[in-house]
């Protein structure tokens, strides 16, 4: 049974969040993690533990798209994101994950920092990295576990988006 949530509601650990068509959510965790949830997304907050010096957050993405932003602070975060075919351990502050359950494909993008991604089918691991102002790296993990690394947005295109030229 699904329960609608509103701004200010607390979602318990082990809770599942689902967004509907054309709906989004923004979640603020007390460990400095902000999660932007896209439409038609379902994920489970598998684990959320706080201790004075280290925060541990584990999430399972069933379908849809989420973007994570980790705020800086005097603490360590141990975060993990899983989809049905892969897992990611970020050492970064800004990244996104999407999973298409119809084709069994996960896509990871890193905007600042790095992500260690592991295929659950093959055990293969790859790390993708980027920083603000650089090319945005993307890694796709297919249903069979094959990993394809590519550039999501080249540095030159990213710079052009940030500094559009005006036409006269």
C-alpha positions as CSV (number, residue, x, y, z in Angstrom):
1,X,0.0,0.0,0.0
2,X,1.4,3.4,-1.1
3,X,1.1,6.4,1.2
4,X,1.4,9.9,-0.3
5,X,4.2,12.1,1.2
6,X,4.4,15.8,1.4
7,X,7.1,18.3,2.1
8,X,8.5,17.8,5.6
9,X,7.5,14.2,5.9
10,X,10.1,11.7,7.2
11,X,10.7,8.6,5.2
12,X,11.8,5.7,7.4
13,X,14.9,3.6,6.7
14,X,13.8,0.6,4.7
15,X,11.1,2.8,3.2
16,X,10.3,2.7,-0.5
17,X,9.7,5.9,-2.5
18,X,7.8,5.9,-5.8
19,X,7.1,8.9,-8.0
20,X,4.4,9.0,-10.6
21,X,4.2,10.3,-14.1
22,X,5.3,14.0,-14.2
23,X,6.1,14.0,-10.5
24,X,9.5,14.6,-8.9
25,X,10.9,14.6,-5.3
26,X,13.8,16.2,-3.6
27,X,15.0,14.4,-0.5
28,X,17.4,15.9,2.1
29,X,19.2,13.5,4.4
30,X,20.7,14.6,7.7
31,X,24.1,13.4,6.5
32,X,24.3,16.1,3.8
33,X,23.1,14.0,0.9
34,X,20.4,15.5,-1.4
35,X,18.6,13.2,-3.8
36,X,16.7,14.5,-6.8
37,X,14.2,11.9,-7.9
38,X,12.8,11.9,-11.4
39,X,9.4,10.8,-12.7
40,X,8.4,7.2,-12.7
41,X,11.2,6.2,-10.3
42,X,11.1,3.7,-7.5
43,X,13.8,3.1,-5.0
44,X,14.3,1.7,-1.5
45,X,16.2,3.3,1.4
46,X,17.9,0.0,2.3
47,X,20.1,1.4,5.1
48,X,20.6,4.8,6.8
49,X,22.8,5.0,9.8
50,X,24.4,7.9,11.5
51,X,27.2,8.0,13.9
52,X,29.1,11.2,15.0
53,X,31.9,10.8,12.4
54,X,30.6,8.6,9.7
55,X,27.3,8.3,7.8
56,X,26.2,5.2,6.0
57,X,23.5,5.3,3.3
58,X,22.5,2.4,1.0
59,X,19.9,2.7,-1.7
60,X,18.4,0.3,-4.2
61,X,17.1,1.8,-7.4
62,X,14.3,-0.4,-9.0
63,X,13.6,1.8,-12.0
64,X,13.8,5.5,-13.0
65,X,16.4,8.2,-12.4
66,X,18.0,9.8,-9.3
67,X,20.7,12.4,-9.0
68,X,22.8,12.7,-5.8
69,X,24.6,15.7,-4.4
70,X,26.8,15.2,-1.4
71,X,27.4,18.4,0.6
72,X,30.8,19.0,2.0
73,X,31.3,18.7,5.8
74,X,33.5,17.4,8.6
75,X,32.3,13.8,8.3
76,X,32.8,10.8,6.2
77,X,30.1,9.2,4.1
78,X,29.8,5.6,3.1
79,X,27.2,5.5,0.4
80,X,26.2,2.8,-2.0
81,X,23.6,2.8,-4.8
82,X,22.4,-0.5,-6.4
83,X,20.3,-1.3,-9.4
84,X,19.3,-4.8,-10.3
85,X,22.4,-5.3,-12.5
86,X,25.1,-3.2,-10.8
87,X,26.3,-1.2,-7.8
88,X,28.2,2.1,-7.4
89,X,30.3,3.4,-4.6
90,X,30.8,7.2,-5.0
91,X,33.9,9.1,-4.0
92,X,32.4,12.2,-5.3
93,X,29.9,14.9,-4.7
94,X,27.6,15.0,-7.7
95,X,26.4,12.0,-9.8
96,X,23.3,10.5,-11.3
97,X,22.0,6.9,-11.8
98,X,19.2,5.7,-14.0
99,X,17.8,2.2,-14.5
100,X,15.5,1.0,-17.3
101,X,13.8,-2.1,-16.0
102,X,12.3,-2.8,-19.5
103,X,15.8,-3.4,-21.0
104,X,17.7,-4.1,-17.8
105,X,20.2,-1.3,-18.4
106,X,21.8,1.1,-15.8
107,X,23.5,4.4,-16.7
108,X,25.8,6.2,-14.4
109,X,27.0,9.8,-14.9
110,X,29.6,11.6,-12.8
111,X,29.7,15.4,-12.7
112,X,32.2,15.9,-9.8
113,X,34.3,13.2,-8.2
114,X,34.5,9.5,-9.1
115,X,32.3,6.4,-9.1
116,X,33.4,2.8,-8.7
117,X,30.8,0.7,-10.5
118,X,30.6,-3.1,-10.2
119,X,28.6,-5.3,-12.6
120,X,26.6,-7.9,-10.5
121,X,26.5,-10.2,-13.5
122,X,30.3,-10.3,-14.2
123,X,32.0,-8.8,-11.2
124,X,33.8,-6.4,-13.5
125,X,34.6,-3.0,-12.0
126,X,35.2,0.3,-13.6
127,X,35.8,3.8,-12.2
128,X,34.6,6.9,-13.9
129,X,35.7,10.4,-12.9
130,X,35.0,14.0,-13.7
131,X,35.1,17.5,-12.2
132,X,33.0,20.6,-12.7
133,X,33.9,22.2,-16.0
134,X,35.3,19.0,-17.5
135,X,33.6,16.4,-19.8
136,X,30.8,14.5,-18.1
137,X,31.7,10.8,-18.0
138,X,29.0,8.1,-18.5
139,X,29.1,4.3,-18.0
140,X,26.3,2.0,-19.2
141,X,25.9,-1.5,-17.7
142,X,23.8,-3.8,-19.9
143,X,21.6,-6.6,-18.7
144,X,24.3,-9.1,-19.4
145,X,26.8,-7.0,-17.4
146,X,28.8,-5.5,-20.3
147,X,30.1,-2.1,-19.4
148,X,30.4,0.7,-22.0
149,X,32.2,3.9,-21.1
150,X,31.5,7.1,-23.0
151,X,31.4,10.9,-22.7
152,X,27.9,12.1,-21.9
153,X,28.7,15.8,-22.6
154,X,32.1,16.8,-24.0
155,X,34.0,19.6,-22.3
156,X,33.6,22.0,-25.2
157,X,29.8,21.5,-25.3
158,X,29.6,21.8,-21.6
159,X,31.5,25.1,-21.7
160,X,29.2,26.3,-24.5
161,X,26.1,25.6,-22.4
162,X,27.5,27.5,-19.5
163,X,28.6,30.5,-21.7
164,X,26.2,30.8,-24.6
165,X,27.1,33.3,-27.3
166,X,24.5,35.9,-28.1
167,X,23.7,36.4,-31.8
168,X,23.4,39.8,-33.3
